[in-house]
């Protein structure tokens, strides 16, 4: 596996906006804007071109057609915790494209493996043949 050098984000690349969280939580959810929308424009970011290319090729529902990553974090009660969570999820997304899997080369099964497979099929066929009606 080949890995790219670690990605470094500039603070200007990420835009946060506080929104009201959804779901249960009572008065706190209804009054306080503690959820966070993180917006990250891939093409305008300070990432290397290889990172940008791989992120744009990713088929992730959080990435729009324009190349803007939108992450909504509302798990925690505090704005700071949700902001840290959103940033951590963005970094995980970027790190997921840092390494490329090795190319798999097709190989043929060995002679012994083919022989064992056929023997197993013959054995199973013999067992099934014994299940027929008994004739006298």
Long-range contacts (C-beta under 8 A, 24 or more apart in sequence): 1-99, 1-100, 1-101, 1-102, 2-99, 2-100, 3-98, 3-99, 4-48, 4-50, 4-51, 4-97, 4-98, 4-99, 5-48, 6-98, 7-47, 7-48, 7-51, 7-91, 7-94, 7-95, 7-98, 8-46, 9-45, 9-46, 9-47, 9-90, 9-91, 9-94, 10-45, 10-46, 12-46, 13-40, 13-41, 13-44, 13-45, 13-46, 13-47, 14-38, 14-39, 14-40, 14-87, 14-90, 15-39, 15-40, 16-83, 16-86, 18-79, 19-72, 21-74, 22-74, 23-74, 25-77, 28-77, 33-79, 34-74, 34-76, 34-77, 34-78, 34-79, 34-82, 35-72, 35-73, 35-74, 35-82, 36-72, 36-73, 36-74, 36-79, 36-82, 36-83, 36-85, 36-86, 37-70, 37-71, 37-72, 38-69, 38-70, 38-71, 38-72, 38-73, 38-83, 38-86, 38-87, 38-89, 38-90, 39-68, 39-69, 39-70, 40-68, 40-69, 40-71, 40-90, 41-66, 41-67, 41-68, 41-69, 42-67, 42-68, 42-69, 43-67, 47-94, 51-94, 51-97, 51-98, 54-97, 55-93, 55-94, 55-97, 58-93, 58-96, 58-97, 60-93, 62-93, 69-93
